[in-house]
């Protein structure tokens, strides 16, 4: 596994003002928070600032040049990494005492980046592998991002991302959905100059006055009723506990020896609260992603075996129309739309939009969608 990796950043937009920023934890530098410098090679380690929301000491924007241009940078081993891309404006990163990096927020209307067209992909490069994915867990950006990974011994891996006009299409689909079910899907659309700038995940609906309280509860009642009368459902933990039977008894869902209360809509959208809170039990922690994914995809009533295949996803209402549209509007159907969107059957295709390999040679991030 290399100690560093080349990353090609390709400007496929129609703008000459496209900038990249690389943030993460420098594994080979005692786990310090770092930002790649504007030269695409050196590391800037922020120092403890005198007060909150202090500016960075360096401008770490990496210009990508004119449309069609490619800039190659080099990163050391990094954990929790992000490659941020902005179009037409630079991003503003700030520091709090610690030092703690204040990253761009799409949920705070007073954030200096609130009206900037930006997106990001996530990555980790360590002794074992490069792992990277396009994340839509928080929002879908107007700016499309695609991934390509060349390896020393395996085939190229590609994640196509969205088309250049995908956000407009998604926004219109959400407006239509709001008209059908009277839920605030349309409020998830963030506008700039009367055009969609980004679409927030329904998990963050409260930030824009879009409450989905009570949305999934009727579906959960259906699932509980079926598993009370139909105890043939199985959950493959894809770990040491193997395949466990699921049934409802005395109002609780039993998967193997683990017991789960009914989740709320917030639990299903976020996947990390209520019955989906992880803890010391390795078996329970293996069940939670499969259970949460089956409910988020409203696939629990479509199959007796979970994880199930994509043809069982989002087939009924209520369902997560944000996640449904993320997959419909990614060119290859892949995208990380909720916390456990990487859950798949043992023989299933990845849905999460990731690339990974232990022998990476060149990682390419393309912004702007297909030309």
C-alpha positions as CSV (number, residue, x, y, z in Angstrom):
1,X,0.0,0.0,0.0
2,X,1.5,3.4,-1.0
3,X,2.3,6.0,1.6
4,X,0.8,8.6,-0.8
5,X,-1.5,8.7,-3.8
6,X,-2.0,10.9,-6.8
7,X,-5.4,12.4,-7.3
8,X,-6.4,13.9,-10.6
9,X,-9.0,16.7,-10.3
10,X,-10.8,17.4,-13.6
11,X,-12.8,20.5,-14.4
12,X,-15.7,19.3,-16.5
13,X,-17.8,22.4,-15.8
14,X,-18.4,25.5,-17.9
15,X,-16.6,27.7,-15.4
16,X,-13.0,28.9,-15.1
17,X,-13.5,29.5,-11.4
18,X,-13.5,26.0,-9.9
19,X,-11.6,25.3,-6.7
20,X,-10.8,22.2,-4.7
21,X,-9.9,21.8,-1.0
22,X,-8.7,18.6,0.6
23,X,-9.2,18.1,4.4
24,X,-8.6,15.1,6.7
25,X,-6.6,13.6,9.5
26,X,-2.9,13.1,8.6
27,X,-2.3,9.4,9.7
28,X,1.5,9.8,9.4
29,X,1.6,13.0,11.4
30,X,0.2,11.8,14.7
31,X,-3.4,12.1,13.6
32,X,-3.4,15.9,13.2
33,X,-6.1,17.7,11.4
34,X,-4.7,19.0,8.1
35,X,-5.6,20.7,4.8
36,X,-3.7,20.2,1.6
37,X,-1.9,23.4,0.6
38,X,-2.8,25.3,-2.6
39,X,0.2,23.8,-4.4
40,X,-1.5,20.4,-4.1
41,X,1.4,18.7,-2.3
42,X,2.2,20.3,1.1
43,X,0.2,20.1,4.3
44,X,-1.1,23.0,6.3
45,X,-1.7,22.1,10.0
46,X,-4.0,24.7,11.6
47,X,-2.8,26.1,14.9
48,X,-4.9,27.0,17.9
49,X,-6.7,30.3,17.1
50,X,-7.3,33.1,19.7
51,X,-11.1,33.1,19.2
52,X,-13.9,31.2,17.6
53,X,-14.5,31.5,13.8
54,X,-11.0,32.7,13.2
55,X,-9.7,32.7,9.5
56,X,-7.2,30.2,8.3
57,X,-3.6,31.4,8.1
58,X,-3.3,30.1,4.5
59,X,-5.5,30.1,1.4
60,X,-5.7,26.4,0.6
61,X,-7.9,26.7,-2.5
62,X,-6.5,24.6,-5.4
63,X,-7.6,26.2,-8.7
64,X,-8.7,23.7,-11.3
65,X,-8.2,26.0,-14.3
66,X,-10.3,26.3,-17.4
67,X,-13.0,23.9,-18.5
68,X,-11.4,20.6,-19.6
69,X,-8.3,21.1,-17.5
70,X,-6.9,18.5,-15.0
71,X,-4.8,19.3,-12.0
72,X,-2.9,16.4,-10.3
73,X,-2.3,16.6,-6.6
74,X,-0.7,14.2,-4.1
75,X,-2.0,13.2,-0.7
76,X,-0.4,11.3,2.1
77,X,-2.3,8.7,4.1
78,X,-5.4,10.4,5.5
79,X,-8.4,9.3,7.5
80,X,-11.8,11.0,7.3
81,X,-10.8,12.8,4.2
82,X,-13.0,15.1,2.0
83,X,-12.3,16.6,-1.4
84,X,-14.5,19.7,-1.5
85,X,-15.2,21.4,-4.9
86,X,-16.8,24.8,-5.4
87,X,-17.8,26.6,-8.5
88,X,-17.6,30.4,-9.2
89,X,-16.7,31.2,-5.6
90,X,-14.1,30.0,-3.1
91,X,-15.2,28.2,0.1
92,X,-14.6,29.7,3.6
93,X,-13.1,27.4,6.2
94,X,-12.7,28.8,9.8
95,X,-11.1,27.7,13.0
96,X,-12.4,27.4,16.6
97,X,-10.1,26.9,19.6
98,X,-8.7,23.3,19.8
99,X,-8.0,23.8,16.9
100,X,-11.2,22.6,15.4
101,X,-11.9,23.1,11.7
102,X,-15.3,24.7,10.9
103,X,-16.3,23.2,7.6
104,X,-18.9,24.6,5.2
105,X,-22.5,24.0,6.4
106,X,-25.6,23.7,4.3
107,X,-27.9,23.8,7.4
108,X,-26.8,27.2,8.8
109,X,-28.2,30.1,6.7
110,X,-25.6,32.4,8.2
111,X,-22.7,30.2,7.1
112,X,-20.5,32.1,4.7
113,X,-20.8,29.3,2.2
114,X,-24.6,29.1,2.3
115,X,-25.0,30.5,-1.2
116,X,-21.9,28.8,-2.7
117,X,-22.3,26.0,-5.3
118,X,-20.2,23.2,-3.7
119,X,-20.1,19.5,-3.1
120,X,-17.7,16.9,-1.9
121,X,-16.6,13.3,-2.0
122,X,-15.3,11.4,1.0
123,X,-12.2,9.2,1.2
124,X,-9.8,7.3,3.5
125,X,-6.3,6.3,2.4
126,X,-4.6,4.0,5.0
127,X,-2.3,0.9,5.1
128,X,-5.1,-1.3,3.9
129,X,-6.8,0.6,1.0
130,X,-8.2,3.7,-0.6
131,X,-11.9,3.9,0.0
132,X,-13.9,6.7,-1.5
133,X,-17.5,7.5,-2.2
134,X,-19.9,10.3,-3.3
135,X,-22.0,11.2,-0.3
136,X,-25.6,12.4,-0.5
137,X,-26.3,11.8,3.2
138,X,-26.6,15.5,3.9
139,X,-27.5,17.0,0.5
140,X,-27.4,16.7,-3.3
141,X,-25.3,19.5,-4.8
142,X,-25.9,21.3,-8.0
143,X,-22.3,20.5,-8.9
144,X,-22.0,16.9,-10.1
145,X,-19.1,14.8,-8.9
146,X,-17.9,11.5,-10.5
147,X,-15.1,9.1,-9.4
148,X,-12.6,6.8,-11.2
149,X,-10.0,4.6,-9.7
150,X,-7.1,2.9,-11.5
151,X,-5.4,0.1,-9.7
152,X,-2.2,-1.8,-10.2
153,X,-3.8,-5.3,-10.6
154,X,-7.6,-4.9,-11.0
155,X,-10.1,-3.3,-13.4
156,X,-10.9,0.4,-13.3
157,X,-13.7,1.4,-11.0
158,X,-16.2,4.1,-11.9
159,X,-19.0,6.0,-10.1
160,X,-20.8,8.1,-12.7
161,X,-22.4,10.7,-10.5
162,X,-25.3,12.9,-11.8
163,X,-25.8,14.7,-15.1
164,X,-25.4,18.5,-15.2
165,X,-29.1,19.1,-15.1
166,X,-30.0,16.4,-12.5
167,X,-30.7,18.8,-9.6
168,X,-33.4,20.6,-11.7
169,X,-35.0,17.3,-12.5
170,X,-34.9,16.1,-8.9
171,X,-36.4,19.4,-7.7
172,X,-39.3,19.1,-10.1
173,X,-39.9,15.5,-9.0
174,X,-39.9,16.6,-5.4
175,X,-42.4,19.3,-6.1
176,X,-44.7,16.7,-7.8
177,X,-44.3,14.3,-4.9
178,X,-45.3,17.1,-2.5
179,X,-48.4,17.7,-4.6
180,X,-49.3,14.0,-4.4
181,X,-48.8,13.3,-0.7
182,X,-48.9,16.8,0.8
183,X,-45.6,16.2,2.5
184,X,-43.0,19.0,2.4
185,X,-40.6,17.4,-0.1
186,X,-40.5,20.7,-2.0
187,X,-39.2,22.5,1.1
188,X,-36.0,20.5,0.8
189,X,-35.1,22.5,-2.3
190,X,-32.7,25.3,-1.5
191,X,-32.9,28.1,-4.1
192,X,-30.4,30.8,-5.3
193,X,-31.6,33.4,-7.7
194,X,-34.8,31.3,-8.0
195,X,-32.9,28.2,-9.2
196,X,-32.2,25.1,-7.2
197,X,-28.8,25.3,-5.6
198,X,-29.0,22.1,-3.6
199,X,-31.5,19.6,-2.1
200,X,-31.3,18.7,1.5
201,X,-31.8,15.2,2.8
202,X,-35.1,14.7,4.6
203,X,-33.1,14.0,7.7
204,X,-32.3,17.7,7.8
205,X,-35.9,18.8,7.0
206,X,-36.3,20.7,10.3
207,X,-33.6,23.1,9.2
208,X,-35.9,24.4,6.5
209,X,-39.2,23.9,8.1
210,X,-39.9,20.6,6.5
211,X,-41.3,18.3,9.2
212,X,-41.7,14.6,8.3
213,X,-42.9,13.7,11.8
214,X,-45.3,10.7,11.7
215,X,-44.4,9.9,8.1
216,X,-43.1,6.3,8.4
217,X,-45.2,5.2,11.3
218,X,-48.0,3.6,9.2
219,X,-45.4,1.6,7.3
220,X,-43.8,0.4,10.6
221,X,-47.3,-0.8,11.8
222,X,-47.6,-2.8,8.5
223,X,-44.2,-4.4,9.1
224,X,-44.9,-5.2,12.7
225,X,-48.3,-6.8,11.7
226,X,-46.7,-8.9,9.0
227,X,-43.9,-10.2,11.2
228,X,-46.4,-11.1,13.9
229,X,-48.2,-13.4,11.5
230,X,-45.4,-14.3,9.1
231,X,-42.3,-15.4,11.1
232,X,-40.3,-16.4,8.0
233,X,-38.3,-13.3,7.5
234,X,-34.5,-13.6,7.9
235,X,-31.8,-11.1,8.4
236,X,-28.3,-12.0,7.1
237,X,-25.9,-10.2,9.5
238,X,-23.1,-10.9,7.0
239,X,-20.9,-11.4,10.0
240,X,-20.2,-14.2,12.6
241,X,-23.8,-14.5,13.8
242,X,-24.9,-15.5,10.4
243,X,-28.6,-15.6,9.3
244,X,-31.1,-14.8,12.0
245,X,-34.9,-15.2,12.0
246,X,-37.0,-12.1,12.6
247,X,-40.4,-12.1,14.3
248,X,-42.6,-9.8,16.3
249,X,-43.6,-10.9,19.8
250,X,-45.3,-8.9,22.6
251,X,-45.0,-5.7,20.4
252,X,-41.2,-6.0,19.9
253,X,-39.2,-7.2,16.9
254,X,-36.9,-10.0,17.8
255,X,-34.0,-10.7,15.5
256,X,-32.2,-13.7,16.9
257,X,-31.8,-12.9,20.6
258,X,-31.9,-9.1,20.0
259,X,-35.0,-7.1,20.7
260,X,-36.0,-3.9,18.9
261,X,-38.7,-1.4,19.7
262,X,-40.7,0.3,16.9
263,X,-38.6,3.0,15.2
264,X,-40.0,6.5,14.6
265,X,-39.6,8.4,11.3
266,X,-36.6,10.3,12.8
267,X,-35.0,6.9,13.6
268,X,-35.5,5.6,10.1
269,X,-34.3,8.8,8.3
270,X,-31.2,9.1,10.6
271,X,-30.5,5.4,11.2
272,X,-28.7,6.2,14.5
273,X,-31.3,6.8,17.2
274,X,-33.9,4.8,19.0
275,X,-33.6,1.1,18.2
276,X,-30.8,1.8,15.8
277,X,-28.4,3.1,18.5
278,X,-25.3,0.9,18.5
279,X,-23.7,-0.4,21.7
280,X,-21.5,-3.2,23.1
281,X,-23.3,-6.1,21.4
282,X,-21.5,-7.1,18.2
283,X,-24.5,-9.1,17.0
284,X,-26.9,-6.1,17.5
285,X,-24.5,-3.8,15.8
286,X,-24.5,-6.2,12.8
287,X,-28.3,-6.4,12.7
288,X,-28.9,-2.6,12.9
289,X,-27.6,-1.6,9.4
290,X,-29.6,-4.4,7.7
291,X,-32.7,-3.6,9.7
292,X,-32.4,0.1,9.2
293,X,-31.7,-0.2,5.4
294,X,-34.8,-2.5,4.9
295,X,-37.0,0.1,6.6
296,X,-35.4,3.2,4.9
297,X,-35.9,1.5,1.5
298,X,-39.4,0.3,2.5
299,X,-38.2,-3.2,1.4
300,X,-39.3,-5.1,4.5
301,X,-42.6,-6.3,3.0
302,X,-41.2,-7.0,-0.4
303,X,-38.9,-9.9,0.5
304,X,-38.4,-12.5,3.3
305,X,-34.6,-12.2,3.0
306,X,-32.7,-9.2,4.0
307,X,-30.6,-7.4,2.7
308,X,-32.8,-7.6,-0.4
309,X,-32.1,-6.7,-4.0
310,X,-32.7,-3.2,-5.5
311,X,-35.8,-4.2,-7.3
312,X,-37.5,-4.3,-3.9
313,X,-36.6,-0.8,-2.9
314,X,-38.9,2.3,-2.7
315,X,-41.8,0.4,-4.3
316,X,-44.5,1.7,-1.9
317,X,-45.7,4.8,-0.1
318,X,-44.7,6.1,2.3
319,X,-41.1,5.7,1.3
320,X,-37.9,7.9,1.3
321,X,-38.4,9.8,-1.9
322,X,-35.2,11.7,-1.4
323,X,-33.2,8.4,-1.5
324,X,-35.3,7.1,-4.4
325,X,-34.6,10.2,-6.5
326,X,-30.9,10.1,-5.6
327,X,-30.6,6.7,-7.2
328,X,-32.9,7.5,-10.1
329,X,-30.9,10.6,-11.1
330,X,-27.4,9.2,-10.7
331,X,-26.3,8.0,-14.1
332,X,-25.4,4.5,-12.8
333,X,-28.0,4.4,-10.1
334,X,-25.3,4.6,-7.4
335,X,-25.2,7.1,-4.5
336,X,-24.9,7.2,-0.7
337,X,-28.4,8.5,0.1
338,X,-28.6,7.5,3.8
339,X,-26.3,6.2,6.5
340,X,-26.6,2.5,5.6
341,X,-26.9,2.7,1.8
342,X,-23.9,0.5,1.4
343,X,-25.9,-2.5,2.7
344,X,-26.4,-5.1,0.0
345,X,-26.9,-8.8,-0.4
346,X,-23.8,-11.0,-0.6
347,X,-24.4,-11.4,-4.3
348,X,-25.7,-7.9,-4.9
349,X,-24.3,-4.9,-6.7
350,X,-23.1,-2.0,-4.6
351,X,-25.6,0.8,-4.4
352,X,-23.5,3.3,-2.5
353,X,-21.3,4.8,-5.2
354,X,-17.9,3.8,-3.8
355,X,-14.5,2.8,-5.1
356,X,-12.0,0.9,-3.1
357,X,-8.8,-1.0,-3.6
358,X,-5.6,-2.0,-1.8
359,X,-3.4,-1.2,-4.8
360,X,-4.6,2.3,-6.0
361,X,-2.5,4.0,-8.6
362,X,-4.6,7.0,-9.7
363,X,-7.8,8.4,-8.2
364,X,-9.7,10.8,-10.5
365,X,-12.4,13.2,-9.3
366,X,-14.4,14.8,-12.1
367,X,-16.7,17.7,-11.5
368,X,-19.4,19.1,-13.7
369,X,-21.1,15.9,-15.1
370,X,-20.6,14.3,-18.6
371,X,-19.8,16.8,-21.4
